[in-house]
Amino acid sequence: PALANGFWENSDYCNQCYYLKNCYLCFCTDYSEDSEYLHGSFESKNCFDCLNVEKCEYCHECVGCAVCFNCQQCLDCRDCRDMYFSFDCSSCQDCFGCTNLRNKSYYFFNESLSPEIYKKRLEEYKSSSREIQDPIKQKVKIFMKNALYRDTNNINCESCTGDFLHGCKNAYECFEGREILESKYLALVPAWVSHSYDVTGIKWSLNLEGVSIDGNNIAFSAFIYSGNADVWYSHYCVNSGHNLFGCSSLKKSHHCVLNTPYSTQEYEKLCGKIIDHMRSTEEWGEFFPTAISPFGYDETVAMEHFPQAENNTQKNGWKWKGEEETSSYHGPYYTPLSINQYDERQVGYATAQKNIDEVIAGILPCEISWKPFKIIKQELVFYIEHSIPLPTKHPDQRHKERMDLRNPRRLFERTCRECHKNIITTYSPDRPERVVCEECYRKIVF
């Protein structure tokens, strides 16, 4: 299939998504509505340019946030509302440029203010031009360097290693998952999983070495959806199929080898012969070889999580696509106006409508990559409502910069900055952040 989506409405330009409505350019995102440029997000509405957010509404440029409302440029915040440029805050509201706060309101760079003074400062920022806002953003980055960083972002976990886990037990080197039990090397787990190994994008149990698996007892396969079971070395099989070996693009099928149906006895006998042969060639127990991938390493999500230089990928026998011209557009570019010029409440209906028509029809250049991009009506409405300046970077560049805010899916040994005991974390020992163990973090923050 050209796209791997399910149960979507008016969300044509999305991929690897389920249960979307009125979404645009969203990826690996489920149960979301009226959102654009989301990645790895769940159950969110009216969110724009966000990464790994869950149950959020009216959020913009947020990363790793959960149950947040009307937040902008926030990182790893939970149960917050009306927050701006904040990091690791929980159960807070009306804060700007804050770090490591709990149950606070009306704080500006971790300084407590009266509601009147806070609202005045916030209004001054919102009414400022981009030239005035950018130095404030730089101040936020400097302020965040002195924040406290937990060794892991795990919640309610027992005997686990990894990052961004919730409600897991005995999960080893797992990342971005919920309710994982007795498993190793998993990533992107939106719901309950048990006794599984080396899979990304997974539900249910007893699964081994796969990509996007929704079923039980599935091994060495990719994109097996909707309750399949007992599937081996197969690809894109959906809708409650079972006992499949070496199959592709089947629905509601069972006891098939290379897409050919057999009786139960014939299926088991033939599978035994194939497995014996694969053992003799040392293919048995390994995922599909990279050589058959239609993609270059640099155009896959592997490049986002495990960056490699071109010469390293070639040594491993992996393809490399390389940069290429992505657009034949060589016409004029549109110069964005200040956001109030599109707001009829400030410039009148006729002027606002004229400016809106021009920006919707115009092409903007990315200030970093020079790739052309457009502003669509839904996001323009969001920017006007929230007084957010129009973006000057291509959506791909914005996604790349959000990915740079995430730690790698890799664990390191280092010592707690406070008590100096050994910890396992995603912060490498040479990084400057003040990383502490869970016990020290709770003593200082709470």
C-alpha positions in Angstrom: 0.0 0.0 0.0 1.1 3.5 -0.7 0.2 4.5 2.9 -0.2 2.4 6.0 -3.2 4.0 7.7 -6.4 2.8 9.3 -9.8 4.3 10.2 -9.0 7.9 9.1 -11.1 10.8 7.9 -9.8 13.8 5.9 -6.2 12.9 6.7 -4.8 12.0 3.3 -1.2 13.2 3.9 -0.4 11.0 6.9 1.4 7.6 7.3 1.6 4.9 9.9 -1.5 6.3 11.6 -4.7 5.0 13.0 -8.0 6.8 13.9 -7.2 10.2 12.6 -9.6 13.0 11.7 -8.7 16.3 10.0 -5.0 15.8 10.3 -2.1 16.8 8.0 1.4 15.5 7.7 1.2 13.3 10.9 3.3 10.2 11.3 3.1 7.3 13.8 0.2 9.1 15.4 -3.1 7.5 16.6 -6.4 8.7 17.9 -5.9 12.4 17.1 -7.9 15.2 15.5 -7.5 18.6 13.9 -3.7 18.4 14.1 -0.7 18.9 11.9 3.0 18.0 11.9 2.8 15.4 14.7 5.1 12.5 15.2 4.8 9.6 17.6 1.8 11.2 19.3 -1.4 9.8 20.7 -4.9 11.0 21.7 -4.2 14.7 20.9 -6.4 17.5 19.4 -5.6 20.8 17.8 -1.8 20.3 18.2 0.8 21.6 15.8 4.5 20.8 15.3 4.7 18.4 18.3 6.8 15.2 19.0 5.8 12.4 21.4 2.9 14.2 23.0 0.0 12.3 24.6 -3.5 13.5 25.5 -2.6 17.2 24.7 -4.8 20.0 23.3 -3.9 23.3 21.7 -0.2 22.7 22.0 2.6 24.0 19.7 6.2 22.9 19.4 6.0 20.6 22.4 8.1 17.5 22.9 7.5 14.7 25.3 4.5 16.3 27.0 1.4 14.6 28.3 -2.0 15.8 29.4 -1.2 19.5 28.6 -3.4 22.3 27.4 -2.4 25.4 25.5 1.3 25.0 25.9 4.0 26.3 23.6 7.6 25.3 23.2 7.5 23.0 26.3 9.7 19.9 26.9 8.8 16.9 29.1 5.9 18.6 31.0 2.9 16.8 32.4 -0.6 17.9 33.5 0.1 21.5 32.7 -1.8 24.4 31.0 -0.9 27.8 29.6 2.8 27.1 29.8 5.6 28.7 27.6 9.2 27.6 27.1 9.2 25.3 30.1 11.0 22.1 31.0 10.1 19.2 33.3 7.2 20.9 35.0 4.2 19.0 36.4 0.7 20.2 37.5 1.6 23.8 36.8 -0.1 26.6 34.9 0.7 30.1 33.7 4.5 29.8 33.8 7.1 31.1 31.3 10.7 29.8 30.9 10.5 27.6 34.0 12.2 24.3 35.0 11.6 21.6 37.5 8.5 23.1 39.0 5.6 21.3 40.7 2.1 22.7 41.4 3.1 26.3 40.7 1.3 29.2 39.0 2.5 32.6 37.7 6.2 31.9 37.6 8.6 33.7 35.2 12.0 32.1 34.9 11.3 30.3 38.2 10.5 33.6 39.9 7.1 33.9 41.6 5.1 36.9 40.4 1.6 38.2 41.1 -1.0 37.3 38.5 -1.1 40.9 37.2 2.6 41.3 36.7 2.9 37.8 35.1 0.1 38.6 32.6 1.7 41.9 31.8 5.1 40.3 31.0 3.4 37.6 28.9 1.5 40.1 26.9 4.6 42.1 26.3 6.3 38.9 24.9 3.3 38.0 22.7 3.0 41.5 21.2 6.7 41.6 20.4 8.2 41.1 17.0 10.3 38.1 16.1 13.4 40.2 16.5 12.5 40.8 20.2 11.2 37.3 20.9 14.3 35.5 19.6 16.7 36.9 22.4 14.1 35.7 24.9 14.2 32.2 23.5 18.0 32.3 23.7 17.7 33.3 27.4 15.4 30.3 27.9 18.1 27.9 26.4 20.8 29.3 28.8 18.4 29.1 31.7 17.6 25.4 30.9 21.3 24.5 31.1 21.1 24.9 34.9 18.0 22.7 35.2 18.0 19.4 37.0 17.8 16.3 34.7 16.5 12.9 35.9 18.5 9.9 34.9 15.4 8.5 33.2 11.9 9.7 32.4 10.2 6.5 33.7 7.0 6.6 35.7 5.7 3.8 37.9 8.3 1.3 36.6 9.9 -1.6 38.4 13.3 -3.1 37.4 13.5 -1.3 34.1 16.2 0.3 31.9 15.4 2.7 29.1 13.6 6.0 28.8 10.0 7.3 28.7 8.4 4.2 30.1 5.1 4.1 32.0 3.8 1.3 34.1 6.4 -1.2 33.1 8.1 -4.2 34.9 11.2 -6.0 33.9 11.7 -4.1 30.7 15.3 -4.0 29.6 16.6 -1.3 27.2 13.1 -0.3 26.1 12.1 3.2 25.0 8.8 5.1 24.7 6.5 2.4 25.9 3.5 1.7 28.2 2.7 -1.4 30.2 5.7 -3.5 29.1 6.2 -6.7 31.0 9.2 -9.1 30.8 10.6 -7.8 27.5 13.8 -6.5 25.9 14.8 -4.0 23.2 11.4 -2.6 22.4 10.5 0.9 21.2 7.2 2.7 20.5 4.8 0.6 22.5 1.4 2.4 22.8 -0.3 -0.3 24.8 0.2 -3.6 26.8 3.0 -5.9 25.7 4.6 -8.9 27.4 7.4 -11.4 26.7 8.6 -9.8 23.5 12.1 -9.1 22.1 13.6 -6.6 19.6 10.4 -5.0 18.1 9.5 -1.5 17.3 5.8 -0.5 17.2 4.2 -3.4 19.0 1.1 -4.6 20.9 0.3 -7.9 22.6 2.7 -10.7 23.5 5.2 -13.3 22.4 6.6 -11.3 19.5 10.2 -11.4 18.2 12.2 -9.2 15.9 9.6 -7.2 14.0 8.3 -3.8 12.9 4.8 -2.6 13.5 3.3 -5.8 15.1 -0.3 -6.1 16.4 -0.9 -9.7 17.4 0.6 -12.7 19.2 3.5 -15.0 18.5 4.8 -13.1 15.5 8.4 -13.4 14.5 10.8 -11.8 11.9 7.9 -9.9 10.2 6.9 -6.4 9.4 3.5 -4.7 9.4 1.3 -7.4 10.7 -1.9 -5.8 11.9 -5.3 -6.4 13.5 -5.0 -9.5 15.6 -2.9 -11.9 13.6 -1.2 -14.8 15.3 1.5 -17.4 14.7 3.1 -15.5 11.7 6.7 -16.0 10.6 8.8 -14.1 8.0 5.8 -12.3 6.6 4.9 -8.8 5.4 1.7 -6.7 5.4 -0.8 -9.3 6.5 -3.9 -8.0 8.3 -7.3 -8.9 9.8 -7.0 -11.9 12.0 -4.9 -14.2 9.9 -2.9 -17.0 11.6 -0.3 -19.6 10.8 1.4 -17.8 8.0 5.0 -18.4 6.8 6.7 -16.2 4.2 3.5 -14.5 3.2 2.7 -11.0 1.9 -0.4 -8.9 1.6 -2.9 -11.5 2.9 -6.2 -10.8 4.7 -8.0 -13.2 7.0 -5.9 -16.1 5.7 -4.5 -19.1 7.6 -2.1 -22.0 7.1 -0.4 -20.4 4.1 3.2 -20.7 2.9 4.3 -18.1 0.3 0.7 -17.1 0.0 -0.4 -20.6 -0.9 -3.0 -22.2 1.5 -2.4 -25.7 2.8 -4.1 -28.1 5.2 -2.9 -27.9 8.8 -0.8 -31.1 8.4 0.7 -30.0 5.1 1.5 -26.5 6.5 3.4 -27.9 9.5 5.3 -30.4 7.4 6.3 -27.7 4.8 7.3 -25.2 7.5 9.6 -27.8 9.1 11.4 -28.3 5.8 11.8 -24.6 5.2 13.1 -24.0 8.7 15.6 -26.9 8.3 16.9 -25.3 5.1 17.1 -21.9 6.7 19.1 -23.3 9.5 21.6 -24.8 7.1 22.1 -21.5 5.4 22.2 -19.6 8.7 19.1 -17.5 7.8 16.9 -18.9 10.5 16.5 -16.6 13.5 17.5 -13.4 11.6 15.2 -10.6 10.4 14.9 -9.7 6.7 18.4 -8.6 5.4 18.9 -4.9 4.9 20.0 -5.6 1.3 16.3 -6.0 0.3 15.2 -2.7 1.7 14.0 -0.3 -1.0 15.2 2.7 1.1 18.6 4.3 1.6 19.7 4.5 5.2 19.6 8.3 5.2 15.9 8.4 4.2 14.7 6.1 7.0 13.9 6.9 10.6 17.0 4.9 11.5 19.0 8.0 10.6 17.0 10.0 13.2 17.8 7.7 16.0 21.2 6.3 15.0 22.9 8.8 12.7 25.6 7.3 10.5 28.0 8.8 7.9 27.7 7.6 4.3 31.0 5.7 4.4 29.9 3.7 7.5 26.7 2.6 5.9 28.4 1.5 2.8 30.8 -0.6 4.8 27.8 -2.4 6.3 26.3 -2.9 2.8 23.4 -0.5 3.3 22.1 1.7 0.6 22.6 5.5 0.7 20.3 7.8 -1.2 22.0 11.2 -0.8 20.7 14.7 -1.1 18.6 15.5 -4.2 16.5 18.3 -5.6 13.1 18.0 -3.9 11.3 20.7 -5.8 11.3 22.2 -9.3 9.9 25.5 -7.9 11.9 28.5 -8.9 9.3 31.3 -8.7 8.9 34.2 -6.3 8.7 33.6 -2.5 6.3 35.1 -0.1 7.6 37.3 2.8 5.6 36.6 6.0 4.1 39.5 7.8 3.7 39.9 11.6 0.9 37.7 12.8 -1.4 40.6 13.7 -1.6 41.5 10.0 -3.7 38.4 9.4 -6.1 39.1 12.4 -9.2 41.0 11.4 -9.7 42.1 15.0 -6.5 44.2 14.6 -6.4 45.3 11.0 -10.0 45.0 9.8 -11.7 42.3 7.7 -10.6 43.5 4.2 -6.9 43.9 5.0 -6.8 40.6 7.0 -8.5 38.7 4.2 -6.2 40.1 1.6 -3.1 39.1 3.6 -4.6 35.6 4.4 -5.3 34.9 0.7 -1.7 35.9 -0.2 0.0 33.8 2.4 -2.2 30.7 1.6 -1.3 31.1 -2.1 2.4 31.9 -1.4 5.5 29.8 -1.2 7.9 30.3 1.7 11.6 29.4 1.7 13.2 27.6 4.6 15.8 29.8 6.2 18.0 26.8 6.9 17.6 24.3 4.0 16.0 26.7 1.5 13.3 24.0 0.7 10.0 25.7 -0.3 7.0 25.1 1.9 3.4 26.4 2.3 1.2 27.6 5.1 -2.2 25.9 5.0 -5.4 27.5 6.3 -5.8 25.3 9.4 -2.4 26.2 10.8 -2.8 29.9 10.0 -6.0 30.0 12.0 -4.1 28.4 14.9 -1.2 30.9 14.7 -3.7 33.8 14.6 -5.6 32.5 17.6 -2.5 32.0 19.7 -0.4 35.0 18.5 2.3 32.7 17.1 4.6 34.2 14.3 4.5 32.3 11.0 7.2 29.7 10.7 10.3 30.4 8.7 11.5 26.8 8.5 10.4 23.9 6.4 8.3 21.3 8.4 11.2 18.7 7.9 13.7 21.1 9.4 11.3 21.8 12.4 11.0 18.1 12.9 14.7 17.6 12.8 15.2 20.3 15.5 12.6 18.7 17.7 14.4 15.3 17.3 17.6 17.1 18.5 15.8 17.8 21.8 15.4 14.0 22.4 18.1 11.8 23.9 19.2 8.9 21.8 17.8 5.4 22.3 21.0 4.4 23.9 22.1 3.9 27.5 25.3 5.1 29.2 26.9 4.6 32.6 27.7 7.8 34.5 27.5 9.0 38.1 24.8 11.1 39.8 25.9 14.7 40.1 24.7 14.9 43.7 25.5 11.6 45.5 28.0 10.3 42.9 26.5 6.8 42.8 26.5 4.9 39.4 23.4 5.4 37.2 22.3 4.2 33.8 20.9 7.0 31.6 20.5 8.3 28.1 22.8 11.2 28.9 26.3 10.3 27.9 29.1 11.0 30.4 30.5 13.9 28.3 27.3 15.8 28.3 27.1 18.9 30.5 23.6 18.5 32.0 23.2 18.1 35.7 22.0 14.6 35.7 20.9 13.0 39.0 19.5 9.7 40.2 15.8 9.3 41.1 16.4 9.7 44.9 18.3 12.9 44.6 15.9 14.2 42.0 13.0 13.7 44.3 14.8 15.3 47.3 15.6 18.5 45.3 12.5 18.9 43.2 9.8 17.9 45.7 
